[in-house]
Amino acid sequence: MIRRNGQPELGSHDAVPAPAPPTSTTIRVALLSDSVLFRSGLRRLLGSDRSLLVVREITAPPVREILRSSAPEILLVDAQIPGSLEICRELRLNGVRPWVILAGADGHERWAVEALKTGVRGILPKSASVEHLLKAIRVVHQGEVWATNRVIALTVAELAARSVAPEVGTLAFRERLSPREQEIVHLVVDGLSNLEAARRLGITEATVKAHLTHIFQKLALRGRAQLAACYHGRLPAPSREAAGPALLDA
């Protein structure tokens, strides 16, 4: 089931009940923001609900190991922090699985669609009320999606269009990349860093970076995120004529 969020404003005098002790059905929540005000405000609001427990506050990436050690079920991410979507994408590629809700979004539909495609399960606009914040956490915790009907419809339409397109990504990797380059692609899209991939293959980190540069050039891609998207079939492989200089993120 997919539900639609509302847009009512939170009044400046809305009262927040005193915190209550957690129950046996507590939902573990982590917060990610570089804003002290954002984190303290959410912590205060969530503390008013005895079914929610803030287990960790994170100020900046990397977040993978922190999340694994604190084991939250929901991660509330400040939508305004730099690279918020990239953080969400990396979590999904690395198999770190708290459900992610982006809070404080500006409301741009195109951005929201991209967010859902990275694996985000909830999007709360700046105008969201406390009631909808708490409801979104419960809905996402149950395995559902919290976003507007419009954003969900656009996302489904894009995914449907891609499902009927030829799956040329894997073929392009086999045709254009050497066996060693294909090995590096597999490790990178599995979430390994350059250093981790180098250790796995018994080569230097500089060699991995050089291979990645060649891979991006051959496939006309601009970084690891596009590489992962192309590998998993979310982006069509560029034609050979499209290959050329690119802004590389090795």
Solvent accessible surface area in square Angstrom, and as a share of the most:
residue,aa,sasa,rsa
1,M,165,0.74
2,I,91,0.46
3,R,83,0.30
4,R,149,0.54
5,N,3,0.02
6,G,19,0.19
7,Q,93,0.41
8,P,66,0.42
9,E,139,0.62
10,L,76,0.38
11,G,39,0.37
12,S,108,0.69
13,H,175,0.78
14,D,80,0.41
15,A,98,0.76
16,V,39,0.22
17,P,93,0.59
18,A,83,0.65
19,P,106,0.67
20,A,41,0.32
21,P,93,0.59
22,P,72,0.46
23,T,44,0.26
24,S,120,0.77
25,T,106,0.62
26,T,28,0.16
27,I,12,0.06
28,R,87,0.32
29,V,0,0.00
30,A,0,0.00
31,L,0,0.00
32,L,1,0.00
33,S,0,0.00
34,D,92,0.47
35,S,38,0.24
36,V,106,0.61
37,L,152,0.75
38,F,46,0.19
39,R,29,0.11
40,S,35,0.23
41,G,31,0.29
42,L,16,0.08
43,R,105,0.38
44,R,156,0.57
45,L,31,0.15
46,L,1,0.01
47,G,24,0.23
48,S,22,0.14
49,D,20,0.11
50,R,128,0.47
51,S,23,0.15
52,L,9,0.05
53,L,69,0.34
54,V,36,0.21
55,V,36,0.20
56,R,100,0.36
57,E,57,0.26
58,I,6,0.03
59,T,72,0.42
60,A,54,0.42
61,P,76,0.48
62,P,119,0.75
63,V,7,0.04
64,R,64,0.23
65,E,109,0.49
66,I,50,0.25
67,L,3,0.02
68,R,126,0.46
69,S,88,0.57
70,S,13,0.08
71,A,59,0.46
72,P,10,0.07
73,E,62,0.28
74,I,0,0.00
75,L,0,0.00
76,L,0,0.00
77,V,0,0.00
78,D,9,0.05
79,A,11,0.08
80,Q,93,0.41
81,I,14,0.07
82,P,116,0.73
83,G,44,0.43
84,S,7,0.04
85,L,29,0.14
86,E,62,0.28
87,I,13,0.07
88,C,4,0.02
89,R,40,0.15
90,E,85,0.38
91,L,9,0.04
92,R,59,0.22
93,L,33,0.16
94,N,30,0.15
95,G,48,0.47
96,V,9,0.05
97,R,149,0.54
98,P,10,0.07
99,W,72,0.25
100,V,9,0.05
101,I,0,0.00
102,L,0,0.00
103,A,8,0.06
104,G,17,0.16
105,A,3,0.02
106,D,78,0.41
107,G,54,0.52
108,H,120,0.54
109,E,72,0.32
110,R,124,0.45
111,W,68,0.24
112,A,6,0.05
113,V,0,0.00
114,E,56,0.25
115,A,0,0.00
116,L,26,0.13
117,K,28,0.12
118,T,2,0.01
119,G,26,0.25
120,V,3,0.02
121,R,47,0.17
122,G,0,0.00
123,I,14,0.07
124,L,4,0.02
125,P,19,0.12
126,K,132,0.56
127,S,27,0.17
128,A,21,0.16
129,S,15,0.10
130,V,32,0.18
131,E,123,0.55
132,H,30,0.13
133,L,11,0.05
134,L,27,0.14
135,K,91,0.38
136,A,0,0.00
137,I,0,0.00
138,R,84,0.31
139,V,3,0.02
140,V,0,0.00
141,H,66,0.29
142,Q,118,0.52
143,G,34,0.33
144,E,25,0.11
145,V,26,0.15
146,W,3,0.01
147,A,2,0.01
148,T,40,0.24
149,N,85,0.43
150,R,137,0.50
151,V,8,0.05
152,I,21,0.11
153,A,60,0.47
154,L,49,0.24
155,T,10,0.06
156,V,86,0.50
157,A,60,0.47
158,E,40,0.18
159,L,86,0.43
160,A,56,0.43
161,A,63,0.49
162,R,81,0.30
163,S,87,0.56
164,V,128,0.74
165,A,49,0.38
166,P,111,0.70
167,E,161,0.72
168,V,56,0.32
169,G,5,0.05
170,T,73,0.42
171,L,83,0.41
172,A,6,0.05
173,F,10,0.04
174,R,142,0.52
175,E,100,0.45
176,R,41,0.15
177,L,9,0.05
178,S,44,0.28
179,P,108,0.68
180,R,86,0.32
181,E,9,0.04
182,Q,41,0.18
183,E,76,0.34
184,I,0,0.00
185,V,1,0.01
186,H,84,0.37
187,L,20,0.10
188,V,9,0.05
189,V,6,0.03
190,D,90,0.46
191,G,17,0.16
192,L,27,0.13
193,S,49,0.32
194,N,21,0.11
195,L,75,0.37
196,E,64,0.29
197,A,0,0.00
198,A,2,0.02
199,R,177,0.65
200,R,154,0.56
201,L,35,0.17
202,G,68,0.65
203,I,45,0.23
204,T,85,0.50
205,E,82,0.37
206,A,75,0.58
207,T,51,0.29
208,V,0,0.00
209,K,108,0.46
210,A,48,0.37
211,H,42,0.19
212,L,0,0.00
213,T,37,0.21
214,H,89,0.40
215,I,0,0.00
216,F,0,0.00
217,Q,77,0.34
218,K,79,0.34
219,L,1,0.00
220,A,19,0.15
221,L,6,0.03
222,R,128,0.47
223,G,5,0.05
224,R,61,0.22
225,A,26,0.20
226,Q,68,0.30
227,L,0,0.00
228,A,1,0.01
229,A,10,0.08
230,C,0,0.00
231,Y,59,0.23
232,H,92,0.41
233,G,45,0.44
234,R,44,0.16
235,L,59,0.29
236,P,104,0.66
237,A,16,0.13
238,P,29,0.18
239,S,61,0.40
240,R,143,0.52
241,E,152,0.68
242,A,58,0.45
243,A,42,0.32
244,G,27,0.26
245,P,138,0.87
246,A,24,0.19
247,L,145,0.72
248,L,61,0.30
249,D,83,0.43
250,A,21,0.17
